[in-house]
Amino acid sequence: MAALSPPTFSPLLLNAKTDFGSPLLPLLTFSSSSTNRSSLPLFVSYIKAGNGLASEEKKILLERYGYDVDADEYFSQSSQKSKRRKELPKKRGGKQVQDPPEDPKPPRTTHKLLQVLGGTARRVKLLSPKGMDVRPMMEVVKGAAFDILQAAGGCPASLRPGRWLDLYSGTGSVGIEALSRGCSEVHFVEMDPWVVSDVLRPNLEDTGFLDSSVIHTVRVEKFFERAEQFVGNSGTFDYISVTPPYTQVDYGVLMRQISESSLIGENTFIVVEYPLKTDMLDSCGSLVKITDRRFGRTLLTIYGPTWSQKKRR
C-alpha cells in the first residue's frame, strides 16, 4: 500500500519575533531509516511556542532551514530605534527645542461702517472687511468726487445716466454710490473671491442693485488685456473709478494702460485716488485734468472731456 506523503511546512512563513501564544508550532522529526525521502519529514508533532525550551527549538528549526533569526531581531530593533529617533525633539545648542505650531489664520469678518451718501439708496449701511486688507474710499473723498462729477456733467442734483467701471472695487461703495445717483449699470472688477462673495455681493443685494451690476472676479491687468472678452462690444464707459491699494500698483503703468484702452472715450470721466509723492499727468489720453484735490494723505484727481471744464466753472 502506498504511503501518504506528509504535508510540507515552510519555516519562512514563521517570524522569530512573533509570539505564537496558543497556536501550535510544527516540530519536524526526521527518520534515519528512510532512504529515498531522507530530506522529507515523516512525522509531525506539535508543541506550544512560548518561552524557554520551545522558543529555543523554534529558533534551531528556523536556522536549519536557512532563516537568519539574528538578522530579523537586528532589523526589528533598528526599526524601533529609528521610530524613537524620529519622535525625539530637535536639539539646538545642546538644548531640546520644539518648533512652535503654526498659528491658523483668523477667519475674516466684516462690519458696517460705510453708508451710501446720496441718491435712492441714501443712508443704507454697507459691509466692509475688518482690518486693512481692503481699504474703501473715505466718505469725505467719495462725497467730494461725486459732487465734482455732477457739477462737471451739468446736472448738480445727480449723475448723467451712463455706465460705470469700478476698478479695484472692494466693498463696491463707489459703484453703488454711482447706481444710487443715477447710473444705469456698473461693472465691478475685484480679484478677491471672499470679498466678492461675502462683502460686494451682499452690499448689492441690500441696496437692490444686483440686477444692474456685473461682477468680474479678476485682476485689473487681466481685465484690460481681455477687455472684449469681459465686456464685449458694448462700447466705452461713461465713468471709470480707480481706487487701488497704494503700495501694490505702479500708477504710471496703470494710467498708461487705461489711457490706451478701448474702454474710454472722448466723453469719459476718470476718478483716480492716489497717495502723496505720486506724480499724476495733466491728461489721460484725450481727457484733461479737471480737478486735483488733497484730503490729508489722500489725493483725488478727476479727468474728463474739455467741455466739462467750462460747465464746472
Residue frames relative to the residue before (quaternion, step in Angstrom):
aa qw qx qy qz dx dy dz
M 1.0000 0.0000 0.0000 0.0000 0.00 0.00 0.00
A 0.4425 -0.7043 0.4838 0.2723 3.56 -0.85 0.92
A 0.3862 -0.7166 0.5397 0.2148 3.49 -1.01 0.93
L 0.4553 -0.6810 0.5057 0.2706 3.51 -1.01 0.87
S 0.4219 -0.6869 0.5258 0.2716 3.56 -1.04 0.82
P 0.4400 -0.6981 0.4951 0.2719 3.57 -0.86 0.92
P 0.6002 -0.5651 0.4132 0.3868 3.59 -1.16 0.43
T 0.3294 -0.7289 0.5700 0.1877 3.54 -1.19 0.69
F 0.1794 -0.7882 0.5845 0.0696 3.55 -0.83 1.01
S 0.2809 -0.7521 0.5702 0.1742 3.59 -0.95 0.86
P 0.3413 -0.7508 0.5222 0.2170 3.59 -0.61 1.05
L 0.5430 0.6269 -0.4182 0.3706 3.63 1.17 -0.23
L 0.6013 0.5517 -0.3625 0.4501 3.54 1.26 -0.25
L 0.6273 0.5303 -0.3302 0.4651 3.56 1.30 -0.17
N 0.2152 -0.7554 0.6065 0.1238 3.54 -1.10 0.70
A 0.4496 -0.7217 0.4568 0.2613 3.53 -0.70 1.08
K 0.6850 0.4794 -0.2943 0.4630 3.59 1.15 -0.45
T 0.5440 0.6394 -0.3955 0.3726 3.55 1.26 -0.18
D 0.3029 -0.7234 0.5928 0.1831 3.53 -1.01 0.87
F 0.2783 -0.8058 0.5022 0.1448 3.55 -0.21 1.28
G 0.2067 -0.8061 0.5306 0.1612 3.57 1.08 -0.64
S 0.8513 -0.0916 0.1018 0.5064 3.54 -0.65 -1.12
P 0.5664 0.5826 -0.4327 0.3907 3.69 0.99 -0.47
L 0.4502 -0.7021 0.4964 0.2407 3.52 -1.19 0.66
L 0.2824 -0.7501 0.5809 0.1418 3.51 -1.06 0.84
P 0.3952 -0.7245 0.5012 0.2603 3.60 -0.77 0.95
L 0.1321 -0.7560 0.6385 0.0573 3.51 -0.88 1.02
L 0.2392 -0.8155 0.5179 0.0978 3.58 -0.43 1.23
T 0.1158 -0.7792 0.6153 0.0301 3.59 -0.93 1.01
F 0.2276 -0.7955 0.5513 0.1071 3.59 -0.75 1.03
S 0.3394 -0.7276 0.5642 0.1929 3.57 -1.11 0.74
S 0.3816 -0.7444 0.5041 0.2148 3.58 -0.83 1.01
S 0.6166 0.5732 -0.3444 0.4154 3.62 1.24 -0.36
S 0.5886 0.5814 -0.3866 0.4075 3.61 1.19 -0.27
T 0.2396 -0.7910 0.5512 0.1147 3.55 -0.89 0.96
N 0.7480 0.4009 -0.2295 0.4766 3.60 0.82 -1.00
R 0.7925 0.2324 -0.1125 0.5526 3.56 1.01 -0.69
S 0.1404 0.8252 -0.5363 0.1083 3.54 0.89 0.90
S 0.6802 0.4902 -0.3073 0.4502 3.61 1.15 -0.47
L 0.6642 0.4891 -0.3165 0.4685 3.58 1.23 -0.12
P 0.4878 -0.6634 0.4742 0.3117 3.58 -0.99 0.71
L 0.2956 -0.7624 0.5556 0.1509 3.56 -1.01 0.90
F 0.7877 0.1744 -0.0904 0.5840 3.53 1.05 -0.68
V 0.1309 -0.7715 0.6195 0.0620 3.52 -1.07 0.80
S 0.0112 0.7755 -0.6308 0.0237 3.53 -0.76 1.03
Y 0.2996 -0.7645 0.5522 0.1444 3.55 -1.14 0.57
I 0.0237 -0.7614 0.6475 0.0183 3.50 -1.10 0.82
K 0.5399 -0.6071 0.4662 0.3502 3.56 -1.18 0.43
A 0.3085 -0.7356 0.5731 0.1877 3.55 -0.97 0.92
G 0.1959 0.7671 -0.5894 0.1610 3.53 -0.62 1.07
N 0.7392 -0.3276 0.2780 0.5187 3.56 -0.92 -0.85
G 0.7347 0.4455 -0.2943 0.4186 3.58 -1.30 0.18
L 0.8663 -0.1065 0.0852 0.4805 3.51 -1.12 -0.83
A 0.6397 0.5413 -0.3487 0.4198 3.62 0.89 -0.81
S 0.6596 0.4973 -0.3092 0.4712 3.59 0.96 -0.82
E 0.6371 0.5233 -0.3238 0.4641 3.59 1.04 -0.79
E 0.6521 0.5015 -0.3144 0.4737 3.58 0.98 -0.81
K 0.6144 0.5404 -0.3422 0.4620 3.56 1.06 -0.72
K 0.6525 0.5183 -0.3090 0.4583 3.59 0.96 -0.85
I 0.6487 0.5129 -0.3144 0.4662 3.58 0.97 -0.93
L 0.6440 0.5365 -0.3165 0.4442 3.53 0.97 -0.90
L 0.6787 0.4927 -0.2904 0.4607 3.60 0.89 -0.94
E 0.6517 0.5109 -0.3158 0.4631 3.59 0.99 -0.83
R 0.6063 0.5695 -0.3521 0.4292 3.59 1.10 -0.73
Y 0.7375 0.3839 -0.2211 0.5098 3.59 1.10 -0.70
G 0.6548 -0.5794 0.2967 0.3840 3.58 1.19 0.54
Y 0.4918 0.6547 -0.4408 0.3678 3.59 1.21 0.25
D 0.3114 -0.7711 0.5315 0.1609 3.59 -0.66 1.14
V 0.2271 -0.8113 0.5294 0.0996 3.53 -0.11 1.35
D 0.6524 0.5294 -0.3228 0.4359 3.58 0.95 -0.85
A 0.6403 0.5129 -0.3303 0.4666 3.58 1.04 -0.75
D 0.6271 0.5377 -0.3348 0.4533 3.57 1.02 -0.78
E 0.6614 0.4952 -0.3018 0.4757 3.55 0.97 -0.85
Y 0.6412 0.5403 -0.3279 0.4352 3.58 1.02 -0.81
F 0.7075 0.4548 -0.2721 0.4675 3.55 0.82 -0.99
S 0.6108 0.5403 -0.3618 0.4517 3.57 1.08 -0.62
Q 0.6706 0.4818 -0.2947 0.4810 3.56 0.97 -0.85
S 0.6374 0.5332 -0.3348 0.4442 3.61 1.02 -0.78
S 0.6579 0.5094 -0.3226 0.4513 3.55 0.95 -0.83
Q 0.6376 0.5119 -0.3308 0.4712 3.58 1.04 -0.71
K 0.6478 0.5131 -0.3249 0.4598 3.60 1.00 -0.81
S 0.6533 0.5139 -0.3233 0.4523 3.59 0.98 -0.83
K 0.6245 0.5292 -0.3417 0.4617 3.58 1.06 -0.71
R 0.6651 0.4887 -0.3086 0.4727 3.56 0.98 -0.89
R 0.6292 0.5447 -0.3399 0.4380 3.59 1.05 -0.73
K 0.6465 0.5191 -0.3195 0.4587 3.60 1.03 -0.74
E 0.6839 0.5032 -0.2903 0.4413 3.54 1.06 -0.72
L 0.5558 0.6182 -0.3994 0.3866 3.60 1.20 -0.40
P 0.4902 -0.6588 0.4755 0.3155 3.63 -0.99 0.73
K 0.6047 -0.5693 0.4182 0.3679 3.56 -1.24 0.46
K 0.2785 -0.7461 0.5817 0.1654 3.55 -1.23 0.57
R 0.0027 0.7775 -0.6280 0.0339 3.53 -0.92 0.97
G 0.8395 0.0002 -0.0353 0.5423 3.55 -0.60 1.16
G 0.7003 -0.4706 0.2696 0.4641 3.55 1.08 0.71
K 0.6781 0.4455 -0.2875 0.5090 3.58 1.24 -0.09
Q 0.4569 -0.6734 0.5129 0.2732 3.52 -1.10 0.74
V 0.0000 0.8030 -0.5921 0.0679 3.52 -0.69 1.17
Q 0.1765 -0.7665 0.6107 0.0915 3.53 -0.93 0.91
D 0.4803 -0.6651 0.4887 0.2968 3.54 -0.93 0.93
P 0.4667 -0.6805 0.4775 0.3018 3.60 -0.88 0.88
P 0.5202 -0.6353 0.4582 0.3404 3.60 -0.99 0.69
E 0.5182 -0.6418 0.4698 0.3144 3.53 -1.10 0.72
D 0.4021 -0.7138 0.5223 0.2368 3.53 -0.90 0.99
P 0.4141 -0.7008 0.5139 0.2707 3.61 -0.78 0.92
K 0.5358 -0.6279 0.4538 0.3356 3.54 -1.08 0.73
P 0.4641 -0.6806 0.4780 0.3049 3.59 -0.85 0.89
P 0.5671 -0.6046 0.4277 0.3606 3.59 -1.07 0.62
R 0.4572 -0.6784 0.5015 0.2814 3.56 -1.04 0.74
T 0.0947 -0.8049 0.5857 0.0052 3.54 -0.90 0.98
T 0.3205 -0.7460 0.5587 0.1692 3.55 -1.30 0.30
H 0.0700 -0.7532 0.6460 0.1021 3.50 -1.38 0.17
K 0.4147 -0.7011 0.5251 0.2464 3.57 -1.27 0.27
L 0.1410 0.7964 -0.5687 0.1499 3.53 -0.09 1.37
L 0.6632 0.4802 -0.3003 0.4893 3.59 1.25 -0.28
Q 0.0446 -0.7821 0.6190 0.0570 3.52 -1.32 0.27
V 0.5288 -0.5847 0.5015 0.3563 3.53 -1.30 0.36
L 0.3710 -0.7879 0.4585 0.1770 3.57 -0.77 1.07
G 0.8288 0.0165 0.0251 0.5588 3.58 1.03 -0.67
G 0.6773 0.5165 -0.3580 0.3826 3.52 -1.36 0.10
T 0.8061 -0.3282 0.2162 0.4425 3.54 -1.32 -0.32
A 0.7422 0.3583 -0.2140 0.5244 3.62 1.12 -0.55
R 0.2145 0.8205 -0.5073 0.1530 3.57 1.16 0.47
R 0.8457 0.1678 -0.1904 0.4695 3.52 -1.13 0.98
V 0.4343 0.6570 -0.4936 0.3689 3.60 1.18 0.27
K 0.3992 -0.7289 0.5084 0.2254 3.59 -0.80 1.02
L 0.1968 -0.7857 0.5811 0.0796 3.55 -1.08 0.83
L 0.4771 -0.6549 0.5105 0.2879 3.52 -1.13 0.70
S 0.0455 0.7567 -0.6522 0.0033 3.55 -1.25 0.57
P 0.5383 -0.6358 0.4361 0.3403 3.62 -1.05 0.66
K 0.4465 -0.6404 0.5488 0.2988 3.53 -1.17 0.63
G 0.6915 0.4180 -0.3346 0.4850 3.56 -1.02 0.76
M 0.5694 -0.6246 0.4404 0.3028 3.52 -1.38 -0.07
D 0.3904 0.7324 -0.4890 0.2686 3.62 1.17 0.29
V 0.7522 0.1476 -0.1214 0.6307 3.59 1.24 -0.43
R 0.1057 -0.8139 0.5711 0.0185 3.57 -0.71 1.11
P 0.2191 -0.8005 0.5413 0.1346 3.62 -0.15 1.20
M 0.6017 -0.5404 0.4423 0.3877 3.55 -1.26 0.41
M 0.5039 -0.6500 0.4738 0.3149 3.57 -0.92 0.91
E 0.5798 -0.6261 0.3952 0.3400 3.55 -1.01 0.80
V 0.6285 0.5296 -0.3523 0.4476 3.61 1.03 -0.70
V 0.6513 0.4946 -0.3096 0.4850 3.59 1.07 -0.73
K 0.6541 0.5148 -0.3119 0.4581 3.57 0.94 -0.87
G 0.6559 0.5128 -0.3145 0.4560 3.58 0.92 -0.88
A 0.6628 0.4976 -0.3091 0.4665 3.59 0.95 -0.85
A 0.6398 0.5416 -0.3289 0.4349 3.60 0.97 -0.85
F 0.7062 0.4486 -0.2784 0.4717 3.60 0.87 -0.86
D 0.5951 0.5418 -0.3706 0.4637 3.60 1.08 -0.54
I 0.6625 0.4943 -0.3052 0.4730 3.60 0.97 -0.85
L 0.6537 0.5195 -0.3163 0.4503 3.59 0.93 -0.87
Q 0.6688 0.4978 -0.3066 0.4593 3.59 0.91 -0.88
A 0.6625 0.4886 -0.3104 0.4754 3.59 0.98 -0.79
A 0.6739 0.4932 -0.2980 0.4623 3.58 0.95 -0.87
G 0.6807 0.4807 -0.2871 0.4724 3.58 1.12 -0.57
G 0.5304 -0.6664 0.3881 0.3521 3.58 1.27 -0.01
C 0.7051 0.3746 -0.2611 0.5425 3.59 1.23 0.29
P 0.1951 -0.8460 0.4825 0.1158 3.63 0.27 1.20
A 0.6516 0.5437 -0.3235 0.4185 3.62 1.12 -0.57
S 0.8084 -0.0025 0.0396 0.5873 3.60 1.11 -0.59
L 0.6074 -0.5417 0.4276 0.3933 3.56 -1.30 0.06
R 0.5358 -0.5491 0.5104 0.3884 3.52 -1.27 0.36
P 0.5186 -0.6292 0.4582 0.3540 3.65 -0.88 0.77
G 0.3186 0.7407 -0.5462 0.2270 3.54 -1.01 0.79
R 0.5541 -0.5887 0.4789 0.3422 3.54 -1.38 -0.19
W 0.1999 -0.7903 0.5761 0.0598 3.54 -1.00 0.98
L 0.1708 -0.7509 0.6305 0.0973 3.57 -1.11 0.82
D 0.1227 -0.8099 0.5734 0.0155 3.57 -0.47 1.26
L 0.1260 -0.8132 0.5673 0.0313 3.59 -0.23 1.31
Y 0.8061 0.0951 -0.1452 0.5657 3.58 -1.02 0.89
S 0.0794 0.8862 -0.4550 0.0357 3.55 1.03 0.86
G 0.1746 -0.8179 0.5353 0.1185 3.64 1.02 -0.64
T 0.8446 -0.0150 0.0493 0.5330 3.56 -0.59 -1.16
G 0.4370 -0.7046 0.4510 0.3304 3.57 1.21 -0.48
S 0.3591 0.7788 -0.4682 0.2127 3.60 1.25 0.13
V 0.6483 0.5074 -0.3334 0.4594 3.63 1.03 -0.70
G 0.6940 0.4708 -0.2827 0.4655 3.58 0.83 -0.94
I 0.6345 0.5148 -0.3261 0.4755 3.58 1.06 -0.73
E 0.6120 0.5341 -0.3416 0.4727 3.59 1.06 -0.72
A 0.6461 0.5214 -0.3154 0.4595 3.56 1.02 -0.81
L 0.6548 0.4970 -0.3106 0.4772 3.60 0.95 -0.82
S 0.6488 0.5278 -0.3147 0.4489 3.56 0.98 -0.83
R 0.7478 0.4088 -0.2079 0.4800 3.59 1.10 -0.74
G 0.7934 -0.3825 0.1655 0.4436 3.61 1.14 0.33
C 0.4931 0.6472 -0.4559 0.3608 3.62 1.18 -0.10
S 0.4370 -0.7243 0.4757 0.2409 3.55 -1.05 0.76
E 0.8079 0.0024 0.0338 0.5883 3.61 1.10 -0.62
V 0.0895 -0.7852 0.6114 0.0398 3.57 -1.07 0.77
H 0.1992 -0.7388 0.6334 0.1152 3.55 -1.07 0.88
F 0.1751 -0.7931 0.5803 0.0602 3.55 -0.67 1.17
V 0.1051 -0.7802 0.6154 0.0405 3.60 -0.87 0.97
E 0.1920 0.7664 -0.5774 0.2060 3.57 -0.43 1.29
M 0.3375 -0.7958 0.4776 0.1575 3.58 -0.67 1.12
D 0.6473 0.5381 -0.3241 0.4318 3.63 1.14 -0.49
P 0.3671 -0.7596 0.4853 0.2298 3.66 -0.42 1.13
W 0.6357 0.5275 -0.3477 0.4434 3.61 1.00 -0.73
V 0.6405 0.5143 -0.3270 0.4672 3.60 0.95 -0.82
V 0.6451 0.5259 -0.3212 0.4518 3.57 0.99 -0.83
S 0.7557 0.4205 -0.2244 0.4492 3.58 0.78 -1.04
D 0.7918 0.3447 -0.1612 0.4778 3.60 0.97 -0.84
V 0.7597 0.3221 -0.1943 0.5305 3.61 1.19 -0.26
L 0.7553 0.4192 -0.2382 0.4438 3.59 0.48 -1.20
R 0.7070 0.4595 -0.2835 0.4567 3.59 0.71 -1.02
P 0.6518 0.4894 -0.3443 0.4659 3.68 0.87 -0.73
N 0.6261 0.5296 -0.3475 0.4546 3.63 1.04 -0.68
L 0.6588 0.4948 -0.3118 0.4732 3.58 1.01 -0.77
E 0.6429 0.5121 -0.3252 0.4677 3.57 1.05 -0.71
D 0.6684 0.5100 -0.3060 0.4467 3.60 0.93 -0.87
T 0.7241 0.4149 -0.2466 0.4926 3.59 1.04 -0.71
G 0.4781 -0.6985 0.4189 0.3287 3.59 1.25 -0.16
F 0.5650 0.6289 -0.3678 0.3873 3.61 1.22 0.37
L 0.3414 0.7717 -0.4892 0.2205 3.60 1.19 0.23
D 0.6737 0.5060 -0.2998 0.4475 3.59 0.99 -0.80
S 0.6946 0.4386 -0.2681 0.5033 3.60 1.22 -0.39
S 0.6533 0.5252 -0.2854 0.4647 3.57 1.28 0.17
V 0.1310 -0.7378 0.6566 0.0860 3.51 -1.30 0.58
I 0.1615 -0.8058 0.5669 0.0562 3.58 -0.67 1.12
H 0.1005 -0.7741 0.6243 0.0307 3.57 -0.91 1.01
T 0.1577 -0.7918 0.5861 0.0688 3.59 -0.41 1.23
V 0.4451 0.6537 -0.4618 0.4015 3.54 0.25 1.33
R 0.5917 -0.5456 0.4458 0.3917 3.56 -1.26 0.35
V 0.5870 -0.5881 0.4219 0.3626 3.56 -1.12 0.65
E 0.6259 0.5438 -0.3446 0.4403 3.60 0.98 -0.80
K 0.6762 0.4793 -0.2856 0.4812 3.58 0.92 -0.91
F 0.6085 0.5612 -0.3561 0.4336 3.57 1.05 -0.71
F 0.6932 0.4536 -0.2824 0.4836 3.60 0.92 -0.85
E 0.6241 0.5437 -0.3479 0.4403 3.61 1.04 -0.67
R 0.7900 0.1993 -0.0926 0.5724 3.59 1.09 -0.74
A 0.0811 0.8556 -0.5062 0.0720 3.55 1.01 0.88
E 0.6653 0.5094 -0.3187 0.4430 3.58 0.89 -0.84
Q 0.6236 0.5385 -0.3395 0.4538 3.57 1.10 -0.68
F 0.7251 0.4357 -0.2467 0.4728 3.60 0.97 -0.84
V 0.7920 0.3234 -0.1452 0.4970 3.57 0.90 -0.93
G 0.3605 -0.7319 0.5026 0.2860 3.57 1.06 -0.67
N 0.6723 -0.4788 0.3790 0.4186 3.54 -1.20 -0.57
S 0.2947 0.7951 -0.4815 0.2215 3.56 1.04 0.79
G 0.6012 -0.6039 0.3537 0.3857 3.60 1.24 0.15
T 0.7127 -0.4517 0.3376 0.4172 3.52 -1.35 -0.23
F 0.4748 -0.6378 0.5222 0.3083 3.53 -1.34 0.26
D 0.4649 -0.6736 0.5041 0.2758 3.56 -1.17 0.66
Y 0.7897 0.1040 -0.0397 0.6033 3.57 1.17 -0.64
I 0.0305 -0.7638 0.6443 0.0241 3.54 -1.17 0.69
S 0.1189 -0.7776 0.6141 0.0641 3.58 -0.87 0.97
V 0.1219 -0.7858 0.6062 0.0125 3.55 -0.96 1.02
T 0.1691 0.7855 -0.5721 0.1647 3.59 -0.28 1.29
P 0.0583 0.8528 -0.5159 0.0555 3.61 0.54 1.14
P 0.5825 -0.4977 0.4675 0.4409 3.58 -1.31 0.07
Y 0.5377 -0.7035 0.3526 0.3027 3.56 -0.52 1.24
T 0.7795 0.4047 -0.1947 0.4367 3.55 0.72 -1.12
Q 0.6937 0.5079 -0.2679 0.4349 3.60 1.20 -0.19
V 0.7185 0.3740 -0.2557 0.5277 3.59 1.22 0.18
D 0.3324 -0.6683 0.6222 0.2361 3.52 -1.35 0.42
Y 0.3514 -0.7852 0.4675 0.2035 3.57 -0.28 1.27
G 0.6066 0.5597 -0.3609 0.4343 3.59 1.07 -0.65
V 0.6786 0.4704 -0.2793 0.4901 3.57 0.92 -0.95
L 0.6615 0.5283 -0.3100 0.4327 3.57 0.91 -0.92
M 0.7068 0.4560 -0.2785 0.4637 3.59 0.80 -0.96
R 0.6128 0.5278 -0.3546 0.4692 3.59 1.09 -0.57
Q 0.6385 0.5196 -0.3216 0.4678 3.57 1.03 -0.80
I 0.6571 0.4974 -0.3115 0.4731 3.60 0.99 -0.76
S 0.6799 0.5101 -0.3001 0.4330 3.59 0.88 -0.95
E 0.7123 0.4382 -0.2486 0.4886 3.59 1.12 -0.66
S 0.5274 0.6575 -0.3991 0.3609 3.58 1.28 -0.09
S 0.4949 -0.6494 0.4962 0.2952 3.52 -1.22 0.57
L 0.5427 0.6468 -0.3867 0.3709 3.58 1.28 -0.06
I 0.6960 0.4037 -0.2853 0.5207 3.61 1.19 -0.25
G 0.1760 -0.7814 0.5931 0.0813 3.53 -1.14 0.72
E 0.7259 -0.4493 0.2994 0.4261 3.54 -1.29 -0.05
N 0.7324 0.3743 -0.2320 0.5192 3.61 1.24 -0.28
T 0.4216 0.7182 -0.4551 0.3151 3.59 1.24 0.36
F 0.2395 -0.7203 0.6306 0.1619 3.54 -1.22 0.67
I 0.1061 -0.7876 0.6058 0.0387 3.57 -0.96 0.90
V 0.1540 -0.7784 0.6067 0.0477 3.56 -0.78 1.14
V 0.0250 -0.8148 0.5779 -0.0384 3.59 -0.64 1.14
E 0.1395 -0.7560 0.6361 0.0668 3.55 -0.90 1.01
Y 0.0921 0.8122 -0.5649 0.1127 3.60 -0.76 1.02
P 0.5211 -0.6644 0.4409 0.3042 3.61 -1.19 0.44
L 0.6936 -0.4335 0.3674 0.4428 3.54 -1.35 0.03
K 0.8128 0.2595 -0.2173 0.4742 3.54 -1.32 0.47
T 0.5499 0.5394 -0.4275 0.4732 3.54 1.07 0.84
D 0.2854 -0.7767 0.5413 0.1488 3.56 -0.70 1.09
M 0.1042 -0.7814 0.6144 0.0329 3.55 -0.81 1.07
L 0.4800 -0.6826 0.4762 0.2773 3.56 -0.93 0.92
D 0.5652 -0.6157 0.4387 0.3301 3.56 -1.26 0.43
S 0.7803 0.1765 -0.1171 0.5884 3.56 1.25 -0.18
C 0.1673 -0.7411 0.6397 0.1163 3.52 -1.34 0.36
G 0.7847 -0.1174 0.0268 0.6081 3.54 0.01 1.31
S 0.7956 -0.2234 0.2006 0.5262 3.57 -0.74 -1.07
L 0.5746 0.5996 -0.3658 0.4201 3.58 1.30 -0.08
V 0.2774 -0.7639 0.5647 0.1435 3.57 -1.11 0.70
K 0.5383 -0.6074 0.4699 0.3472 3.55 -1.23 0.46
I 0.1499 -0.8131 0.5593 0.0603 3.55 -0.67 1.13
T 0.7970 -0.0017 -0.0338 0.6031 3.59 1.24 -0.20
D 0.0086 -0.7606 0.6491 -0.0014 3.53 -1.28 0.56
R 0.0864 0.8287 -0.5394 0.1217 3.55 -0.22 1.30
R 0.2916 -0.7511 0.5718 0.1544 3.53 -1.27 0.56
F 0.0613 -0.7626 0.6439 0.0081 3.54 -1.09 0.91
G 0.7864 -0.1976 0.0975 0.5771 3.59 0.14 1.27
R 0.8058 -0.1947 0.1777 0.5303 3.57 -0.61 -1.15
T 0.6426 0.5058 -0.3135 0.4827 3.56 1.30 -0.03
L 0.1367 -0.7830 0.6035 0.0640 3.55 -1.01 0.89
L 0.1907 -0.7811 0.5908 0.0667 3.53 -1.17 0.73
T 0.0135 -0.7768 0.6292 -0.0210 3.54 -0.85 1.03
I 0.0889 -0.7782 0.6206 0.0363 3.55 -1.03 0.85
Y 0.1583 -0.7619 0.6240 0.0713 3.55 -0.89 1.06
G 0.0917 0.7994 -0.5893 0.0732 3.54 -1.12 0.67
P 0.6827 -0.4551 0.3506 0.4515 3.58 -1.28 -0.04
T 0.6495 -0.5485 0.3576 0.3865 3.57 -1.18 0.52
W 0.6382 0.5459 -0.3460 0.4184 3.60 1.01 -0.69
S 0.6093 0.5750 -0.3615 0.4091 3.60 1.16 -0.52
Q 0.5582 0.5938 -0.3994 0.4198 3.61 1.17 -0.43
K 0.6659 0.5046 -0.3066 0.4561 3.59 0.93 -0.86
K 0.6767 0.4927 -0.3101 0.4508 3.60 0.92 -0.86
R 0.6355 0.5293 -0.3383 0.4490 3.57 1.04 -0.73
R 0.6539 0.5040 -0.3140 0.4688 3.60 1.05 -0.73
